[in-house]
Amino acid sequence: MIHPIPSGTRDVLPDEMRELRAIVEAIRATFDAHGYGEVSTPALEYASVLERAELAEARPAYRLFDESGEVLVLRSDMTVPIARLVATRYADAAAPLRFCYFAHAWRAVRPQRGQSREFLQAGIELVGAPAPEGTAQALTVLCAALDATGLRDYRVGMGDASLYPALLDSFGVAAPARERILYELGTRDFVGLERELGAAGLSAQDAALLLRVPQERGGIDVLETSVAPLADAVAGLAAIGELVAPEVAARVIYDLGLSRPPGYYTGAIFEVYDPALGAPIGGGGRYDELLGRFGRPLPAVGFAVDVERVHLALTGEERRS
């Protein structure tokens, strides 16, 4: 007999579970060594919490009602619950605050494309540490955690969430066209991006610049630009690169077109790639305005890695060696 399980979920058997546990423990030891205290939050949050975070694009995978008729949702990440936790349980605590977690999250995706609705995340949130020092600290912990799992070939793409919107502002791109342009940028569809730029009424020169900039990707020379609206973003990225150790800097690929959902990122953002896996292993970035929506305005930065994808990347690297 075949008894189905919900689409986008899967069973994990003992052999794989042991390997996943080893990855989690290696990451946990790294977080402990860097002073991050582990927290746990409810899998269910009130829908109003996500509404306060203004995450229109982060659609919950599952909704239900409690006995009072309140709408509950399964969390889509841990950053928003920790922002709530900081505002309610650490309202007067001195910053910076360092938290880590190992938790399942659920997102509305298209499982037929091989994506999971349920996944195990390992991550940190560094609250109250401004850029660029706080970002450099988070990037250092990210690389230390991945090194501890045994990954060898990964790289960290780093960009800035404010970079492209600042460019659009400088050229006076109106809201409807702006939304379509940012959507194409987020999907890395440069053909679609060129189409939307052409439809936005921009001059050929301005459209060409807006198409070229997000395709700039590589070493530190990528940050050498004379385009005025990019100055602050690229200076911030360069400052992070100067603060991290050489072995961390060697992992970084600067990507001026990097874009990450959800919409709370305000500055430097990053994604982790490994040639053994065709999807990002994890990512994160700065969200300096999110905590203020919950009543305690503090700068913050964090990241999360998908533990199962780390496992797949490790397996792939072993096969390639």
C-alpha positions, 0 to 999 in steps of 0.5 A: 500500500502507498500512503501519500505525504503532503506535496513538497515534503519527504521522509528522512531515514536513519542513515541520512538522519545521522549525516544530517545530525553530524552537519547540524552538530558541526554548525552548532559547535561553530555558533557556540564558539562565536558566542551565539545562544540557541533559541527556539520559537513556535512553528506557528505564528499569528498571521498579523506578525508577518503582516507587521513585517510587511512581507507581501511576497513571503506567502505562507505555505499553510494557514489555519485558525485557532479556537478564537478564530485567529489566523495562524501560519507556519513560519516561513523563516526564523528572522521574523520570529526572532525580531518579534522575540527581541522586541518582546523578551529583550526589550531592554537588553544591551546590544549586540544580541547574538542568537542562533537556531536550528529549525524547520520552516515552510514556504509556498513553492512549486514542488513539481520543480523539485523544491521543498515546502518544508526544510531545515535551516541553521542560522544566526541573527546578530542584532544591534551590530551596524554595518560594515563591522556586523556584516563582516562578523556574520560573513565570518561565522557563515564561512566558519560554519560551512568549513566545519561541515567539510565543504571545500568548494563553496563561494559566497556571492555578495551584493547590496539590496539597496543598489539597484533600487537606488539606480532606478530612483536616480532615473526616475522609474515609476512604481509600476515599471519598477515592480516589473523590473525588480521582478525580472532582476530577482529571477535573473531573467536578463532578457525579461529585464531588457524588455521591461527596461525598454518599456519603461520609457528610458533613454537607450543609454540609461537602459543599457546601464541598467542592464549592464550593472546587474551583470557585473560579477567577479572580484574586487575590481567589480566595485570600481565604478564611476556611476554615482548612485552606486557609490554608497553600496559599492563602498559598503561592500568594499569595507566588508571585504577589508574587514574579513580575514583573507581566507573569508575574502577569498570565498567572496564573489561580488555580484551587483545584480544579486537580489534576495527575497523576502523584502526586508533586506536593506543593505549587504546581502549574500548567497552561498553556492557550491559547484556540486549543487545547482541551487543556493545553499543559503544566504542572508543579509542586513535588515536594519529596518525590520526590528523597528516594525516590532518596536525596538529599532536596531540594525541587524544582520543574519543568515540561514543555510539549508541543512539538507542542501549542505548535505547534498553539496557534501555528497556531490563534492565527494563524488567529484573528488 
